[in-house]
Amino acid sequence: GAFRSSIAATAQRITLNTEVMHDLVLQVMGLQLQLDNITAFVDDHEENMADLQYHSKYTQNRTVERFESLEGRMLSHETEIDTIFTNINATDNHVHSMLKYLDDVRLSCTHGFNSHAEELYSLNKSVSMVQDTSDLLREKFSLMNVRLDFDVQNLS
């Protein structure tokens, strides 16, 4: 009696324990599946992060390269512009020197021209005086000739 009921109770407990164990095993398997899913998700996420990091680094490097290249070109343009300004200044100075030289030449030519004009005027006056004097001499010579002829005729 009592033994049999004890065995029945034990058997019932074992069955109950087996069901509980079965439930626990199912729950553990469910947890394992969830963990596997989470692990796969984390792995994917890590892979995506690594890709993102790589692309970000690549983009950053390309941007730095572009900026450095741009900076180099800007410096080169700056140097070219400086050279152009230096050349413009040199040309400007050269042109100013040439203009001053030409002005000096013009002044010198003007002085030369004026003094030549004065000399020509003076020469002209002298020539005029010589002509007047020679005219006068011619007249006197003519008169003397007439007088000589007259005197010679009177002698004979």
TORGU-672199 format. One record per atom (N, C-alpha, C): residue in three letters; z, y, x. Coordinates in nm, 4 decimals, padded with zeros to 6 digits. Each point is the difference from the previous one (the first is absolute). Layout:
BEGIN
  resn         z         y         x
   ala         Z         Y         X
...
% end
This chain:
BEGIN
  resn         z         y         x
   gly   00.0000  -00.1204   00.0769
   gly   00.0000   00.1204  -00.0769
   gly   00.0000   00.1262   00.0806
   ala   00.1157   00.0208   00.0680
   ala   00.0173   00.1275   00.0704
   ala  -00.0937   00.0063   00.1197
   phe  -00.0179  -00.1124   00.0609
   phe  -00.0866  -00.0079   00.1174
   phe  -00.1438   00.0295  -00.0382
   arg  -00.0405  -00.0615  -00.1133
   arg  -00.1348   00.0180  -00.0475
   arg  -00.0239   00.1455  -00.0370
   ser   00.0948   00.0607  -00.0672
   ser  -00.0163   00.1399  -00.0400
   ser  -00.0006   00.0876   00.1236
   ser   00.0763  -00.0392   00.1033
   ser   00.0031   00.0726   00.1277
   ser  -00.1369  -00.0087   00.0669
   ile  -00.0621  -00.1185  -00.0029
   ile  -00.1334  -00.0206   00.0603
   ile  -00.1017   00.0811  -00.0780
   ala   00.0115  -00.0028  -00.1339
   ala  -00.0934   00.0741  -00.0848
   ala   00.0122   00.1487   00.0293
   ala   00.1245   00.0474   00.0135
   ala   00.0231   00.1414   00.0298
   ala  -00.0572   00.0338   00.1362
   thr   00.0215  -00.0888   00.0981
   thr  -00.0527   00.0213   00.1358
   thr  -00.1526   00.0020  -00.0038
   ala  -00.0602  -00.0948  -00.0756
   ala  -00.1455  -00.0085  -00.0110
   ala  -00.0536   00.1281  -00.0620
   gln   00.0710   00.0466  -00.1044
   gln  -00.0401   00.1245  -00.0667
   gln   00.0072   00.1182   00.0973
   arg   00.1065   00.0028   00.0813
   arg   00.0162   00.1064   00.0990
   arg  -00.1110  -00.0065   00.1046
   ile  -00.0324  -00.1227   00.0421
   ile  -00.1073  -00.0191   00.1002
   ile  -00.1313   00.0505  -00.0581
   thr  -00.0284  -00.0332  -00.1257
   thr  -00.1228   00.0443  -00.0665
   thr  -00.0032   00.1531  -00.0045
   leu   00.1161   00.0553  -00.0400
   leu   00.0119   00.1462  -00.0069
   leu  -00.0229   00.0619   00.1376
   asn   00.0677  -00.0595   00.1006
   asn  -00.0165   00.0483   00.1386
   asn  -00.1453  -00.0117   00.0445
   thr  -00.0655  -00.1091  -00.0373
   thr  -00.1403  -00.0226   00.0371
   thr  -00.0869   00.1093  -00.0632
   glu   00.0257   00.0289  -00.1300
   glu  -00.0767   00.1059  -00.0681
   glu   00.0232   00.1358   00.0673
   val   00.1302   00.0265   00.0308
   val   00.0334   00.1263   00.0678
   val  -00.0712   00.0064   00.1348
   met   00.0056  -00.1121   00.0748
   met  -00.0668  -00.0079   00.1308
   met  -00.1502   00.0229  -00.0159
   his  -00.0571  -00.0651  -00.1054
   his  -00.1429   00.0131  -00.0278
   his  -00.0333   00.1477  -00.0264
   asp   00.0816   00.0668  -00.0835
   asp  -00.0186   00.1429  -00.0291
   asp   00.0086   00.0835   00.1277
   leu   00.1033  -00.0309   00.0805
   leu   00.0195   00.0721   00.1266
   leu  -00.1215  -00.0169   00.0917
   val  -00.0479  -00.1263   00.0082
   val  -00.1180  -00.0279   00.0844
   val  -00.1187   00.0819  -00.0505
   leu  -00.0189   00.0015  -00.1347
   leu  -00.1100   00.0784  -00.0583
   leu   00.0156   00.1486   00.0335
   gln   00.1240   00.0507  -00.0130
   gln   00.0261   00.1406   00.0313
   gln  -00.0280   00.0296   00.1475
   val   00.0475  -00.0922   00.0893
   val  -00.0239   00.0173   00.1445
   val  -00.1496   00.0000   00.0284
   met  -00.0758  -00.0907  -00.0676
   met  -00.1456  -00.0054   00.0200
   met  -00.0653   00.1309  -00.0478
   gly   00.0513   00.0512  -00.1150
   gly  -00.0497   00.1287  -00.0507
   gly   00.0270   00.1123   00.0996
   leu   00.1229   00.0003   00.0539
   leu   00.0361   00.0995   00.1019
   leu  -00.0896  -00.0124   00.1222
   gln  -00.0259  -00.1265   00.0407
   gln  -00.0854  -00.0253   00.1172
   gln  -00.1402   00.0581  -00.0233
   leu  -00.0536  -00.0214  -00.1214
   leu  -00.1317   00.0544  -00.0356
   leu   00.0005   00.1536   00.0090
   gln   00.1060   00.0599  -00.0584
   gln   00.0114   00.1462   00.0042
   gln   00.0075   00.0498   00.1448
   leu   00.0800  -00.0702   00.0830
   leu   00.0116   00.0359   00.1421
   leu  -00.1355  -00.0097   00.0700
   asp  -00.0738  -00.1092  -00.0296
   asp  -00.1342  -00.0177   00.0591
   asp  -00.0913   00.1173  -00.0399
   asn   00.0067   00.0364  -00.1304
   asn  -00.0812   00.1128  -00.0493
   asn   00.0376   00.1298   00.0723
   ile   00.1333   00.0227   00.0110
   ile   00.0486   00.1208   00.0671
   ile  -00.0450   00.0005   00.1455
   thr   00.0124  -00.1159   00.0676
   thr  -00.0419  -00.0119   00.1405
   thr  -00.1493   00.0318   00.0134
   ala  -00.0818  -00.0573  -00.0898
   ala  -00.1447   00.0252   00.0035
   ala  -00.0274   00.1493  -00.0209
   phe   00.0719   00.0603  -00.0970
   phe  -00.0164   00.1427  -00.0295
   phe   00.0373   00.0845   00.1220
   val   00.1160  -00.0355   00.0622
   val   00.0462   00.0732   00.1188
   val  -00.1009  -00.0150   00.1138
   asp  -00.0527  -00.1234   00.0197
   asp  -00.1012  -00.0230   00.1047
   asp  -00.1237   00.0871  -00.0242
   asp  -00.0499  -00.0007  -00.1261
   asp  -00.1155   00.0840  -00.0358
   asp   00.0302   00.1469   00.0284
   his   00.1206   00.0404  -00.0433
   his   00.0424   00.1389   00.0169
   his   00.0025   00.0368   00.1490
   glu   00.0569  -00.0909   00.0821
   glu   00.0057   00.0244   00.1452
   glu  -00.1398   00.0113   00.0588
   glu  -00.0900  -00.0885  -00.0463
   glu  -00.1391   00.0016   00.0475
   glu  -00.0665   00.1335  -00.0364
   asn   00.0199   00.0406  -00.1268
   asn  -00.0561   00.1279  -00.0469
   asn   00.0569   00.1166   00.0802
   met   00.1313  -00.0055   00.0254
   met   00.0647   00.1057   00.0781
   met  -00.0585   00.0052   00.1411
   ala  -00.0203  -00.1188   00.0602
   ala  -00.0567  -00.0062   00.1359
   ala  -00.1410   00.0597  -00.0001
   asp  -00.0816  -00.0385  -00.1024
   asp  -00.1355   00.0554  -00.0134
   asp   00.0056   00.1519  -00.0128
   leu   00.0890   00.0456  -00.0889
   leu   00.0155   00.1426  -00.0256
   leu   00.0395   00.0732   00.1278
   gln   00.0953  -00.0606   00.0728
   gln   00.0479   00.0596   00.1253
   gln  -00.1147   00.0092   00.1010
   tyr  -00.0786  -00.1111   00.0084
   tyr  -00.1129  -00.0030   00.0941
   tyr  -00.1005   00.1100  -00.0354
   his  -00.0377   00.0060  -00.1293
   his  -00.0987   00.1002  -00.0438
   his   00.0535   00.1414   00.0180
   ser   00.1294   00.0166  -00.0303
   ser   00.0630   00.1312   00.0156
   ser  -00.0041   00.0431   00.1462
   lys   00.0351  -00.0936   00.0895
   lys   00.0000   00.0286   00.1443
   lys  -00.1429   00.0318   00.0463
   tyr  -00.0979  -00.0822  -00.0474
   tyr  -00.1405   00.0200   00.0373
   tyr  -00.0466   00.1391  -00.0446
   thr   00.0321   00.0341  -00.1274
   thr  -00.0389   00.1307  -00.0546
   thr   00.0654   00.1125   00.0794
   gln   00.1287  -00.0201   00.0319
   gln   00.0740   00.1010   00.0772
   gln  -00.0671   00.0208   00.1360
   asn  -00.0346  -00.1122   00.0672
   asn  -00.0659   00.0085   00.1316
   asn  -00.1348   00.0708  -00.0109
   arg  -00.0779  -00.0359  -00.1049
   arg  -00.1316   00.0629  -00.0195
   arg   00.0175   00.1504  -00.0242
   thr   00.1009   00.0354  -00.0815
   thr   00.0252   00.1416  -00.0296
   thr   00.0362   00.0743   00.1278
   val   00.0881  -00.0609   00.0807
   val   00.0395   00.0616   00.1283
   val  -00.1231   00.0178   00.0884
   glu  -00.0843  -00.1065   00.0072
   glu  -00.1232   00.0080   00.0817
   glu  -00.0887   00.1139  -00.0486
   arg  -00.0172   00.0085  -00.1338
   arg  -00.0866   00.1056  -00.0552
   arg   00.0538   00.1381   00.0339
   phe   00.1333   00.0165  -00.0164
   phe   00.0602   00.1305   00.0308
   phe  -00.0157   00.0333   00.1480
   glu   00.0200  -00.1014   00.0869
   glu  -00.0150   00.0241   00.1444
   glu  -00.1433   00.0387   00.0322
   ser  -00.0952  -00.0699  -00.0632
   ser  -00.1423   00.0301   00.0216
   ser  -00.0315   00.1417  -00.0478
   leu   00.0535   00.0341  -00.1178
   leu  -00.0204   00.1336  -00.0567
   leu   00.0589   00.1061   00.0920
   glu   00.1212  -00.0284   00.0512
   glu   00.0679   00.0934   00.0903
   glu  -00.0833   00.0199   00.1270
   gly  -00.0546  -00.1097   00.0513
   gly  -00.0860   00.0071   00.1190
   gly  -00.1215   00.0874  -00.0237
   arg  -00.0633  -00.0219  -00.1172
   arg  -00.1184   00.0807  -00.0327
   arg   00.0360   00.1467  -00.0159
   met   00.1168   00.0272  -00.0637
   met   00.0451   00.1386  -00.0180
   met   00.0208   00.0667   00.1359
   leu   00.0643  -00.0725   00.0929
   leu   00.0228   00.0546   00.1349
   leu  -00.1332   00.0286   00.0682
   ser  -00.0940  -00.0944  -00.0150
   ser  -00.1324   00.0162   00.0614
   ser  -00.0706   00.1233  -00.0574
   his   00.0071   00.0169  -00.1352
   his  -00.0603   00.1181  -00.0637
   his   00.0677   00.1275   00.0488
   glu   00.1332  -00.0064   00.0138
   glu   00.0762   00.1169   00.0461
   glu  -00.0475   00.0404   00.1396
   thr  -00.0176  -00.1009   00.0873
   thr  -00.0479   00.0260   00.1367
   thr  -00.1400   00.0615  -00.0041
   glu  -00.0882  -00.0583  -00.0846
   glu  -00.1366   00.0535  -00.0128
   glu   00.0029   00.1455  -00.0460
   ile   00.0842   00.0285  -00.1009
   ile   00.0100   00.1370  -00.0534
   ile   00.0506   00.0951   00.1084
   asp   00.1016  -00.0458   00.0772
   asp   00.0514   00.0824   00.1112
   asp  -00.1119   00.0306   00.0989
   thr  -00.0783  -00.1043   00.0344
   thr  -00.1118   00.0170   00.0939
   thr  -00.1004   00.1008  -00.0556
   ile  -00.0315  -00.0139  -00.1303
   ile  -00.0960   00.0917  -00.0633
   ile   00.0519   00.1436   00.0070
   phe   00.1306   00.0185  -00.0329
   phe   00.0582   00.1349   00.0058
   phe  -00.0046   00.0555   00.1421
   thr   00.0323  -00.0855   00.0985
   thr  -00.0052   00.0427   00.1405
   thr  -00.1418   00.0449   00.0349
   asn  -00.1005  -00.0805  -00.0411
   asn  -00.1401   00.0349   00.0267
   asn  -00.0391   00.1301  -00.0695
   ile   00.0465   00.0159  -00.1250
   ile  -00.0309   00.1237  -00.0743
   ile   00.0590   00.1203   00.0733
   asn   00.1263  -00.0121   00.0445
   asn   00.0646   00.1105   00.0729
   asn  -00.0747   00.0317   00.1291
   ala  -00.0374  -00.1074   00.0737
   ala  -00.0728   00.0200   00.1259
   ala  -00.1328   00.0709  -00.0280
   thr  -00.0722  -00.0466  -00.1041
   thr  -00.1281   00.0610  -00.0368
   thr   00.0202   00.1458  -00.0397
   asp   00.1052   00.0248  -00.0780
   asp   00.0327   00.1362  -00.0438
   asp   00.0230   00.0905   00.1212
   asn   00.0816  -00.0481   00.0956
   asn   00.0264   00.0777   00.1225
   asn  -00.1293   00.0249   00.0767
   his  -00.0835  -00.1059   00.0097
   his  -00.1273   00.0111   00.0717
   his  -00.0890   00.1057  -00.0666
   val  -00.0077  -00.0061  -00.1339
   val  -00.0826   00.0962  -00.0747
   val   00.0519   00.1426   00.0226
   his   00.1350   00.0159  -00.0043
   his   00.0580   00.1332   00.0245
   his  -00.0350   00.0499   00.1404
   ser   00.0096  -00.0888   00.0997
   ser  -00.0365   00.0381   00.1378
   ser  -00.1463   00.0420   00.0061
   met  -00.0882  -00.0792  -00.0654
   met  -00.1430   00.0317  -00.0002
   met  -00.0245   00.1363  -00.0663
   leu   00.0680   00.0244  -00.1132
   leu  -00.0169   00.1283  -00.0700
   leu   00.0452   00.1158   00.0881
   lys   00.1131  -00.0182   00.0705
   lys   00.0501   00.1050   00.0898
   lys  -00.1016   00.0234   00.1123
   tyr  -00.0513  -00.1105   00.0567
   tyr  -00.0996   00.0106   00.1070
   tyr  -00.1233   00.0755  -00.0507
   leu  -00.0491  -00.0390  -00.1197
   leu  -00.1179   00.0657  -00.0578
   leu   00.0269   00.1481  -00.0264
   asp   00.1223   00.0309  -00.0434
   asp   00.0380   00.1395  -00.0240
   asp  -00.0030   00.0788   00.1311
   asp   00.0556  -00.0638   00.1076
   asp  -00.0028   00.0644   00.1325
   asp  -00.1443   00.0232   00.0446
   val  -00.0857  -00.1021  -00.0192
   val  -00.1420   00.0120   00.0373
   val  -00.0646   00.1134  -00.0795
   arg   00.0298   00.0057  -00.1321
   arg  -00.0557   00.1055  -00.0859
   arg   00.0427   00.1382   00.0508
   leu   00.1306   00.0127   00.0315
   leu   00.0510   00.1279   00.0523
   leu  -00.0719   00.0377   00.1294
   ser  -00.0102  -00.0984   00.0895
   ser  -00.0654   00.0225   00.1291
   ser  -00.1456   00.0424  -00.0214
   cys  -00.0695  -00.0707  -00.0920
   cys  -00.1400   00.0329  -00.0299
   cys  -00.0103   00.1409  -00.0586
   thr   00.0940   00.0331  -00.0896
   thr  -00.0009   00.1336  -00.0616
   thr   00.0182   00.1075   00.1070
   his   00.0983  -00.0225   00.0913
   his   00.0217   00.0969   00.1091
   his  -00.1260   00.0118   00.0857
   gly  -00.0568  -00.1174   00.0354
   gly  -00.1225  -00.0008   00.0812
   gly  -00.1125   00.0732  -00.0696
   phe  -00.0155  -00.0294  -00.1284
   phe  -00.1059   00.0626  -00.0787
   phe   00.0195   00.1517  -00.0039
   asn   00.1263   00.0424  -00.0258
   asn   00.0290   00.1444  -00.0069
   asn  -00.0302   00.0686   00.1331
   ser   00.0448  -00.0634   00.1108
   ser  -00.0255   00.0644   00.1307
   ser  -00.1499   00.0006   00.0307
   his  -00.0729  -00.1071  -00.0381
   his  -00.1457  -00.0013   00.0192
   his  -00.0657   00.1091  -00.0841
   ala   00.0494   00.0150  -00.1230
   ala  -00.0561   00.1029  -00.0888
   ala   00.0203   00.1382   00.0615
   glu   00.1224   00.0235   00.0554
   glu   00.0277   00.1299   00.0639
   glu  -00.0919   00.0212   00.1203
   glu  -00.0158  -00.1059   00.0818
   glu  -00.0879   00.0109   00.1176
   glu  -00.1435   00.0290  -00.0423
   leu  -00.0457  -00.0724  -00.1060
   leu  -00.1363   00.0221  -00.0490
   leu  -00.0172   00.1429  -00.0515
   tyr   00.1001   00.0489  -00.0716
   tyr  -00.0035   00.1372  -00.0520
   tyr  -00.0097   00.0998   00.1155
   ser   00.0841  -00.0242   00.1027
   ser   00.0011   00.0867   00.1180
   ser  -00.1353  -00.0061   00.0718
   leu  -00.0516  -00.1225   00.0173
   leu  -00.1313  -00.0182   00.0638
   leu  -00.1093   00.0715  -00.0788
   asn   00.0084  -00.0166  -00.1315
   asn  -00.0967   00.0635  -00.0893
   asn  -00.0001   00.1512   00.0192
   lys   00.1220   00.0582   00.0070
   lys   00.0129   00.1447   00.0212
   lys  -00.0607   00.0387   00.1352
   ser   00.0310  -00.0826   00.1017
   ser  -00.0540   00.0284   00.1344
   ser  -00.1516  -00.0054  -00.0013
   val  -00.0563  -00.1039  -00.0632
   val  -00.1463  -00.0137  -00.0075
   val  -00.0588   00.1211  -00.0721
   ser   00.0662   00.0387  -00.1077
   ser  -00.0443   00.1166  -00.0769
   ser  -00.0006   00.1252   00.0884
   met   00.1097   00.0163   00.0787
   met   00.0090   00.1152   00.0900
   met  -00.1098  -00.0061   00.1064
   val  -00.0238  -00.1204   00.0536
   val  -00.1051  -00.0172   00.1017
   val  -00.1348   00.0378  -00.0594
   gln  -00.0235  -00.0451  -00.1255
   gln  -00.1271   00.0326  -00.0666
   gln  -00.0140   00.1518  -00.0182
   asp   00.1096   00.0613  -00.0469
   asp  -00.0030   00.1461  -00.0193
   asp  -00.0282   00.0701   00.1333
   thr   00.0719  -00.0447   00.1046
   thr  -00.0171   00.0597   00.1326
   thr  -00.1424  -00.0207   00.0504
   ser  -00.0535  -00.1216  -00.0185
   ser  -00.1367  -00.0260   00.0481
   ser  -00.1013   00.0829  -00.0783
   asp   00.0249   00.0189  -00.1300
   asp  -00.0872   00.0871  -00.0807
   asp   00.0018   00.1427   00.0564
   leu   00.1215   00.0458   00.0288
   leu   00.0188   00.1342   00.0549
   leu  -00.0726   00.0122   00.1345
   leu   00.0194  -00.1044   00.0855
   leu  -00.0649  -00.0009   00.1314
   leu  -00.1523   00.0013  -00.0141
   arg  -00.0509  -00.0761  -00.0959
   arg  -00.1434  -00.0063  -00.0244
   arg  -00.0517   00.1396  -00.0367
   glu   00.0744   00.0636  -00.0908
   glu  -00.0388   00.1355  -00.0419
   glu  -00.0022   00.0949   00.1204
   lys   00.1088  -00.0069   00.0810
   lys   00.0093   00.0880   00.1175
   lys  -00.1132  -00.0309   00.0980
   phe  -00.0253  -00.1319   00.0192
   phe  -00.1072  -00.0424   00.0894
   phe  -00.1343   00.0545  -00.0495
   ser  -00.0202  -00.0119  -00.1273
   ser  -00.1216   00.0487  -00.0649
   ser  -00.0159   00.1511   00.0230
   leu   00.1100   00.0711  -00.0241
   leu   00.0027   00.1449   00.0193
   leu  -00.0307   00.0356   00.1455
   met   00.0637  -00.0729   00.0916
   met  -00.0209   00.0245   00.1426
   met  -00.1447  -00.0273   00.0392
   asn  -00.0572  -00.1035  -00.0604
   asn  -00.1402  -00.0340   00.0247
   asn  -00.0917   00.1148  -00.0429
   val   00.0302   00.0489  -00.1210
   val  -00.0796   00.1115  -00.0531
   val   00.0134   00.1209   00.0931
   arg   00.1258   00.0293   00.0411
   arg   00.0263   00.1140   00.0874
   arg  -00.0713  -00.0194   00.1355
   leu   00.0056  -00.1252   00.0515
   leu  -00.0638  -00.0298   00.1281
   leu  -00.1515   00.0242  -00.0097
   asp  -00.0563  -00.0551  -00.1084
   asp  -00.1438   00.0187  -00.0229
   asp  -00.0342   00.1500  -00.0033
   phe   00.0837   00.0738  -00.0725
   phe  -00.0192   00.1436  -00.0140
   phe   00.0063   00.0694   00.1364
   asp   00.1049  -00.0384   00.0780
   asp   00.0186   00.0592   00.1327
   asp  -00.1164  -00.0355   00.0928
   val  -00.0434  -00.1272  -00.0077
   val  -00.1112  -00.0445   00.0856
   val  -00.1267   00.0792  -00.0357
   gln  -00.0233   00.0194  -00.1268
   gln  -00.1180   00.0760  -00.0441
   gln   00.0094   00.1459   00.0452
   asn   00.1174   00.0527  -00.0054
   asn   00.0209   00.1387   00.0414
   asn  -00.0222   00.0164   00.1505
   leu   00.0307  -00.1006   00.0765
   leu  -00.0169   00.0042   00.1449
   leu  -00.1487   00.0065   00.0373
   ser  -00.0772  -00.0723  -00.0772
   ser  -00.1400  -00.0054   00.0376
   ser  -00.0819   00.1062  -00.0605
% end
